């Protein structure tokens, strides 16, 4: 990767990455992108067998994964739809702010996806449940977020309306598929340390239901390029101070895998209805 190129011309680099993916897959354009967070990789089983799979480090601008539970692969899937097919571009993992690589690598994947033709971007993550009514293993649709990082992927006078950042249209479709799904507000912390009980108390006071370390920069970057966003957060643990238990990453991965089959089936059923 030419890091100077990524930082000096991020959209140009995303365009090159999208062209590279088109060559690797033989698919000139994809329709929907999915970013699979910690513990979510097994959900892809429901999508069937990918037509193509390759490492992110084969594509312009991507960094190798550094986080357990993130495989660093990109897959292309064909999903049958009304006699045709929907092409899904799936990223198995992401780069986080806490990795210290800067903002551009964090949002490069979703920018590449939009340049590859994806008008819908589905962002998944593992989160801590701030809402005391949430249970471990529960998926929650993100309806809004609170950014506690003071970081944005947008630079300069790029004023983007975030009123409907997490598309209500898409959330309504997903809830029509599974009426048990709840919606919540996601608080974005930088990490990598988990939040303190006092910080979780602050986030709850501000109106947050979930706490995590990803998704928000990607959502903003993709939305700014015109994509519709669906955010799904899997509650993998009670946030600090909610249950009194200590937090660890292995439990996050385990809880995510346990719910993967249900979420994979949900995504497969929903995706054809989104386009």
Backbone torsions as a table, in degrees:
resi	resn	phi	psi	omega
1	UNK	NA	136.9	172.4
2	UNK	-90.2	97.7	-172.9
3	UNK	-65.6	-34.1	179.8
4	UNK	-64.6	-35.7	178.2
5	UNK	-67.4	-40.8	180.0
6	UNK	-61.0	-41.6	-177.4
7	UNK	-80.6	-30.8	-177.7
8	UNK	-83.3	-29.9	-178.6
9	UNK	-143.9	70.8	-174.4
10	UNK	-62.3	-39.0	179.8
11	UNK	-71.2	-35.7	175.6
12	UNK	-64.7	-39.8	178.0
13	UNK	-66.4	-38.5	177.1
14	UNK	-63.9	-37.3	177.2
15	UNK	-62.8	-42.7	178.1
16	UNK	-65.1	-40.4	179.4
17	UNK	-64.0	-41.0	178.6
18	UNK	-63.3	-40.3	177.8
19	UNK	-64.7	-36.6	178.6
20	UNK	-65.8	-41.6	178.5
21	UNK	-64.2	-38.8	177.9
22	UNK	-60.3	-38.6	178.5
23	UNK	-69.3	-45.2	-177.2
24	UNK	-65.5	-33.1	-176.6
25	UNK	-98.2	-19.2	-173.6
26	UNK	73.0	13.6	-178.7
27	UNK	-112.2	115.5	-176.3
28	UNK	-67.7	-26.6	-177.5
29	UNK	-152.5	136.5	173.0
30	UNK	-102.8	162.9	-173.8
31	UNK	-105.9	-38.4	-175.4
32	UNK	-140.6	143.7	178.8
33	UNK	-116.9	144.7	174.7
34	UNK	-127.3	131.2	173.2
35	UNK	-108.4	116.0	-175.0
36	UNK	-96.0	117.8	-177.8
37	UNK	-83.2	-170.2	-177.2
38	UNK	-56.1	124.8	178.0
39	UNK	83.4	-3.0	-174.2
40	UNK	-93.3	-9.8	-171.9
41	UNK	-57.4	-39.2	-177.5
42	UNK	-64.8	-18.2	178.4
43	UNK	-64.5	-21.0	-179.1
44	UNK	-68.5	-18.3	-179.7
45	UNK	-55.0	-38.4	-178.3
46	UNK	-66.4	-20.5	-179.4
47	UNK	-78.7	-8.5	-180.0
48	UNK	96.7	-159.0	-179.3
49	UNK	-91.5	126.1	180.0
50	UNK	-66.5	146.1	176.6
51	UNK	-76.2	-26.6	178.3
52	UNK	-147.3	148.1	173.3
53	UNK	-146.3	137.0	178.4
54	UNK	-154.4	163.4	-178.3
55	UNK	-78.5	147.6	178.5
56	UNK	-61.5	-31.2	-177.8
57	UNK	-72.2	-1.4	172.7
58	UNK	-86.6	-7.2	-173.5
59	UNK	-115.7	141.3	-178.2
60	UNK	-51.6	128.3	169.4
61	UNK	90.7	-7.8	-176.6
62	UNK	-92.6	145.0	176.4
63	UNK	-100.6	151.5	175.5
64	UNK	-67.5	149.1	-178.8
65	UNK	-69.0	148.4	178.3
66	UNK	-124.3	1.0	-172.8
67	UNK	-112.6	134.5	175.3
68	UNK	-57.7	135.8	179.7
69	UNK	92.1	-0.8	178.9
70	UNK	-118.5	115.2	-168.6
71	UNK	-85.9	-18.3	-179.9
72	UNK	71.6	35.0	178.1
73	UNK	-116.9	155.3	170.8
74	UNK	-121.4	133.7	180.0
75	UNK	-124.3	151.3	172.5
76	UNK	-117.9	128.4	-178.5
77	UNK	-119.7	150.6	169.0
78	UNK	-107.5	120.3	179.1
79	UNK	-112.1	118.0	-178.4
80	UNK	-59.4	140.3	-179.6
81	UNK	-158.8	111.4	174.2
82	UNK	48.8	51.8	177.3
83	UNK	79.4	-5.5	177.8
84	UNK	-122.5	-155.5	179.4
85	UNK	-138.5	148.4	170.4
86	UNK	-103.4	133.8	178.9
87	UNK	-98.5	120.3	-179.7
88	UNK	-110.1	131.3	177.1
89	UNK	-105.2	118.0	-171.2
90	UNK	-117.2	125.5	177.7
91	UNK	-103.2	117.7	-179.0
92	UNK	-92.1	79.0	-178.6
93	UNK	120.5	172.8	-176.8
94	UNK	-155.7	169.5	171.3
95	UNK	-99.8	138.9	-177.6
96	UNK	-110.1	156.3	175.9
97	UNK	-57.6	-37.8	-174.9
98	UNK	-68.3	-10.3	177.2
99	UNK	-74.9	-11.0	173.4
100	UNK	77.1	18.9	-179.0
101	UNK	-93.2	-3.1	-177.5
102	UNK	96.6	174.9	-175.2
103	UNK	-76.5	-36.7	-172.2
104	UNK	-59.9	-44.2	176.8
105	UNK	-63.6	-27.6	-179.4
106	UNK	-64.4	-39.3	-174.5
107	UNK	-105.0	2.0	-177.3
108	UNK	-62.2	-37.1	-178.3
109	UNK	-62.3	-48.0	-177.9
110	UNK	-71.7	-33.9	175.7
111	UNK	-63.8	-39.9	176.8
112	UNK	-62.8	-41.9	-179.3
113	UNK	-60.9	-44.1	179.9
114	UNK	-66.1	-41.3	177.2
115	UNK	-65.0	-24.7	177.8
116	UNK	-81.7	0.0	175.9
117	UNK	109.4	-2.8	-175.8
118	UNK	-74.6	114.7	177.2
119	UNK	-89.8	-12.2	177.6
120	UNK	-125.6	131.7	179.1
121	UNK	-123.5	121.3	178.8
122	UNK	-103.0	119.2	-177.8
123	UNK	-110.1	124.3	178.2
124	UNK	-115.9	154.3	177.9
125	UNK	-156.2	168.2	169.1
126	UNK	-101.1	140.0	-175.4
127	UNK	-142.1	163.2	170.7
128	UNK	-92.1	137.7	-179.0
129	UNK	-84.4	109.7	175.2
130	UNK	-81.3	-40.4	177.3
131	UNK	-64.2	121.3	-174.2
132	UNK	-68.8	-13.0	179.0
133	UNK	-86.7	-9.1	178.8
134	UNK	-78.9	147.9	177.8
135	UNK	-115.9	155.9	177.5
136	UNK	-63.1	133.5	-178.1
137	UNK	93.2	1.3	-178.1
138	UNK	-89.3	127.2	172.6
139	UNK	-82.9	140.1	-179.3
140	UNK	-131.1	131.5	175.4
141	UNK	-77.9	131.1	178.9
142	UNK	-80.7	121.1	177.6
143	UNK	-101.8	-17.2	179.0
144	UNK	-167.3	170.6	177.6
145	UNK	-140.1	163.6	171.1
146	UNK	-124.1	116.6	179.9
147	UNK	-88.0	120.5	178.5
148	UNK	-110.6	19.6	-179.4
149	UNK	-104.4	-14.6	-175.2
150	UNK	57.4	30.4	-179.7
151	UNK	-125.6	139.3	178.8
152	UNK	-134.2	146.2	175.1
153	UNK	-77.2	-9.4	-178.5
154	UNK	-91.8	138.6	-177.3
155	UNK	-126.1	137.5	178.0
156	UNK	84.6	-163.3	-176.0
157	UNK	-82.2	59.2	-179.6
158	UNK	-105.7	83.6	-172.2
159	UNK	-89.3	105.7	-174.9
160	UNK	-111.4	127.9	178.3
161	UNK	-73.4	127.3	-178.8
162	UNK	-110.9	17.9	-177.7
163	UNK	-57.5	-43.6	-179.9
164	UNK	-116.4	42.5	-178.4
165	UNK	-54.8	-50.1	177.2
166	UNK	-95.1	99.9	-165.8
167	UNK	-50.5	120.2	175.9
168	UNK	-65.9	-36.0	177.6
169	UNK	-56.3	-47.2	-178.2
170	UNK	-70.1	-41.5	179.3
171	UNK	-59.4	-38.9	179.6
172	UNK	-65.2	-38.6	177.8
173	UNK	-64.7	-44.4	-179.4
174	UNK	-63.4	-41.5	179.7
175	UNK	-69.2	-26.4	174.6
176	UNK	-69.7	-24.1	176.7
177	UNK	-82.4	-33.5	179.7
178	UNK	-144.3	96.6	-174.4
179	UNK	-71.0	-10.4	180.0
180	UNK	-80.3	-11.3	-176.8
181	UNK	-68.6	135.7	175.7
182	UNK	-102.6	164.6	176.5
183	UNK	-114.1	152.0	180.0
184	UNK	-154.6	170.5	178.6
185	UNK	-101.7	130.1	-174.9
186	UNK	-101.8	124.3	176.4
187	UNK	-95.8	124.8	-177.0
188	UNK	-97.7	114.6	173.1
189	UNK	-105.5	152.4	-177.2
190	UNK	-71.4	-39.9	-174.4
191	UNK	74.2	-170.5	3.8
192	UNK	-83.0	-9.7	175.7
193	UNK	-67.5	142.1	175.0
194	UNK	-68.4	160.2	-176.0
195	UNK	-69.9	151.9	175.4
196	UNK	-81.5	160.3	175.5
197	UNK	-55.3	-36.8	179.2
198	UNK	-67.0	-38.5	178.4
199	UNK	-66.4	-38.9	177.0
200	UNK	-66.2	-39.3	176.5
201	UNK	-61.4	-41.7	176.7
202	UNK	-60.7	-47.3	-178.0
203	UNK	-62.5	-40.1	178.2
204	UNK	-64.1	-39.9	178.5
205	UNK	-63.0	-34.0	178.9
206	UNK	-75.6	-14.4	178.3
207	UNK	110.7	13.6	-178.9
208	UNK	-85.3	146.5	176.4
209	UNK	-108.8	-21.1	-172.9
210	UNK	-137.3	151.5	176.9
211	UNK	-130.0	133.9	178.7
212	UNK	-159.8	-178.1	-171.1
213	UNK	-124.2	23.4	-176.5
214	UNK	-148.9	-164.3	164.9
215	UNK	75.1	-48.0	-172.8
216	UNK	-61.6	-50.2	178.1
217	UNK	-60.0	-39.4	-179.9
218	UNK	-64.7	-42.5	179.8
219	UNK	-60.6	-45.2	-179.0
220	UNK	-64.7	-45.2	-177.2
221	UNK	-63.5	-44.8	-178.6
222	UNK	-69.7	-39.6	178.7
223	UNK	-63.3	-39.6	179.4
224	UNK	-63.0	-23.3	178.9
225	UNK	-93.7	3.4	174.2
226	UNK	102.3	2.4	-179.4
227	UNK	-81.9	152.0	170.0
228	UNK	-88.0	142.9	-172.7
229	UNK	-117.5	133.5	166.2
230	UNK	-117.1	124.7	176.4
231	UNK	-112.8	128.4	176.7
232	UNK	-126.0	123.4	-177.9
233	UNK	-112.2	127.5	178.4
234	UNK	-98.3	120.3	-179.9
235	UNK	-74.3	107.9	-176.7
236	UNK	-102.7	-8.7	178.0
237	UNK	-166.6	157.9	170.5
238	UNK	-74.8	135.4	-178.9
239	UNK	-63.3	162.8	-175.0
240	UNK	-54.0	131.2	176.5
241	UNK	87.7	-12.1	-178.6
242	UNK	-76.2	-45.8	-179.4
243	UNK	-107.9	-16.6	-175.7
244	UNK	90.6	-8.0	-179.9
245	UNK	-82.5	153.0	175.1
246	UNK	-78.7	158.2	-176.3
247	UNK	-106.1	144.6	173.1
248	UNK	-150.4	151.4	-171.3
249	UNK	-68.8	-31.0	179.9
250	UNK	-61.8	-39.3	178.1
251	UNK	-67.4	-34.3	176.5
252	UNK	-60.6	-47.7	-179.3
253	UNK	-62.4	-44.9	-177.5
254	UNK	-62.4	-44.0	-179.8
255	UNK	-65.4	-36.5	178.7
256	UNK	-64.8	-44.2	-179.4
257	UNK	-64.0	-35.8	-177.8
258	UNK	-62.5	-33.9	-177.8
259	UNK	-96.3	1.5	-171.5
260	UNK	-63.2	-42.0	-176.4
261	UNK	-61.4	-44.4	179.8
262	UNK	-61.7	-44.9	-176.1
263	UNK	-70.7	-34.1	177.4
264	UNK	-64.1	-43.0	178.4
265	UNK	-64.4	-38.8	178.1
266	UNK	-61.7	-47.4	-178.4
267	UNK	-63.4	-41.3	-179.8
268	UNK	-62.3	-39.0	179.8
269	UNK	-73.3	-29.6	-174.3
270	UNK	-84.4	-40.5	-171.4
271	UNK	-52.3	-45.0	179.5
272	UNK	-63.2	-22.3	-178.8
273	UNK	-84.9	-10.8	-175.7
274	UNK	-84.5	-23.8	-172.3
275	UNK	-92.6	NA	NA
